[in-house]
């Protein structure tokens, strides 16, 4: 059973930085078709895609975070990261990491609703940015 465990959330002031981590364990699938991503959901809002990365390092980013957030993957540590810089109050949300191994399109918002094709999810970590 694939397990994803996030950490690194917290409270920061506007302009600050945080690095989220997501440790992955238990997968037996070939990582060739791996796609991992970060998603977020604020209270009263729909889930939003933030960024994705696939096995060859190709990334996609939501326009709202492009240039401020960086997604990366450390294979040796089986850990996914999201470096978040220049944080804004509108970045406040619960952040989730997710994974899929089916070879489908690796994108933060496609196909369908953000995250709809991702099979495995972490429990989430809260990020709060104050002005």
C-alpha positions in Angstrom: 0.0 0.0 0.0 1.4 3.4 -1.1 1.7 5.8 1.8 2.4 9.5 1.5 3.3 11.6 4.6 3.6 15.4 4.4 5.5 17.7 6.7 6.8 21.2 6.8 3.7 23.3 7.0 3.4 26.2 9.4 2.6 29.8 9.9 4.7 32.6 8.2 4.4 36.2 7.4 3.8 37.5 3.9 7.0 37.3 1.9 8.4 34.4 3.9 9.3 30.9 2.8 8.5 27.3 3.7 9.5 23.9 2.4 7.0 21.1 2.3 8.2 17.5 2.3 6.3 14.4 1.3 7.8 11.0 2.0 6.6 8.1 -0.1 6.7 4.5 0.9 5.1 1.1 0.1 4.9 1.4 -3.7 5.6 -1.6 -5.8 4.8 -0.1 -9.1 7.5 0.8 -11.6 8.5 4.4 -11.1 8.8 4.8 -14.9 5.2 6.1 -15.1 5.4 8.0 -11.8 3.8 11.4 -11.5 3.7 13.3 -8.2 2.1 16.6 -7.4 1.1 19.1 -4.8 -2.4 20.3 -4.4 -4.1 22.7 -2.0 -7.5 23.5 -0.7 -8.6 26.6 1.2 -11.7 26.6 3.4 -14.8 27.1 1.2 -12.9 26.7 -2.0 -12.3 23.9 -4.5 -9.1 21.9 -4.6 -6.4 23.6 -6.7 -3.5 22.1 -8.5 -0.1 23.7 -7.5 2.6 21.7 -9.3 3.6 18.3 -10.7 6.8 16.4 -11.5 7.3 13.2 -13.4 10.0 10.6 -13.5 12.2 12.5 -16.0 12.0 15.7 -14.1 9.4 17.5 -16.2 7.4 20.0 -14.2 4.1 21.9 -14.5 3.1 24.9 -12.3 -0.1 26.8 -11.7 0.2 30.4 -12.9 -0.4 31.7 -9.4 2.8 30.1 -8.1 5.0 30.1 -11.1 8.3 31.8 -10.2 7.7 31.5 -6.5 7.3 27.7 -5.9 9.7 24.9 -6.9 8.7 21.2 -7.0 11.5 18.7 -6.8 12.0 15.0 -6.1 14.8 13.2 -4.3 14.8 9.6 -5.5 17.4 8.5 -2.9 15.2 9.7 -0.1 11.8 8.8 -1.7 10.8 12.4 -0.9 8.9 15.0 -2.8 9.5 18.7 -2.0 7.8 22.0 -2.5 9.9 25.0 -1.9 7.6 28.0 -1.4 9.1 31.5 -1.5 7.6 35.0 -1.5 4.5 33.6 0.2 1.2 35.5 0.0 -1.9 35.4 2.2 -3.7 33.8 -0.7 -1.4 30.8 -0.5 -3.0 29.9 2.8 -4.5 26.4 2.5 -4.2 22.8 3.4 -1.5 21.3 1.1 -1.6 17.7 -0.1 0.9 15.6 -2.0 -0.4 13.0 -4.4 1.0 10.3 -6.6 -0.1 8.1 -9.5 1.7 5.4 -11.5 -0.6 4.9 -14.5 1.2 6.9 -17.1 -1.6 9.3 -17.6 -1.0 13.0 -18.3 1.2 14.5 -15.5 -0.3 18.0 -15.1 -1.4 20.1 -12.2 -4.9 20.7 -13.6 -5.5 18.2 -16.4 -7.2 15.9 -17.3 -10.5 16.7 -15.6 -10.7 18.4 -12.2 -7.3 19.1 -10.4 -6.1 15.9 -8.8 -8.9 13.8 -10.2 -6.6 11.2 -11.8 -4.2 10.9 -8.7 -4.8 7.7 -6.8 -2.7 8.2 -3.7 -2.9 11.1 -1.3 -1.3 12.3 1.9 -3.1 13.6 5.0 -2.2 17.2 4.3 -0.2 19.9 6.0 -1.5 23.4 6.8 0.2 26.5 5.5 -1.0 29.8 6.9 0.4 33.1 5.6 -0.4 36.3 7.5 -0.2 39.8 6.0 
